[in-house]
Amino acid sequence: MGDVAELMTKFGRLVAAHRKRMCMTQVELADASGISSDMIVRIENGGTGVRFPNIQRLADALQVDPAELFTAEVPGGKLSRPNLNRLTARLAALSDADLQLVSELVDVALKSRR
């Protein structure tokens, strides 16, 4: 069951990342997708699964291929993210300890932008 929880968390993080890339609030994504804002919050927090019709509605609202809500790399996807793909490849080579350090650095960097 841990794999399902991990997938829901990853899916939620990617939904949130694509929403922020589009400069949308959770309410705006809810309006654009026809999914309640409460459900958007639960999806982004990895607290609930999503059925296929809603995955498509989210993808349409975020202007991405539905597969891009599960992975950062989708050949021929609607969204070309070469910088993200390069960064992902570099991060994949790091140890867990190094990934933890990078994660903490990213958290600090993103907090300073708010």
Helices and strands as residue ranges (DSSP letters): H 2-21, H 26-33, H 37-44, H 52-62, G 66-69, H 82-92, H 96-112
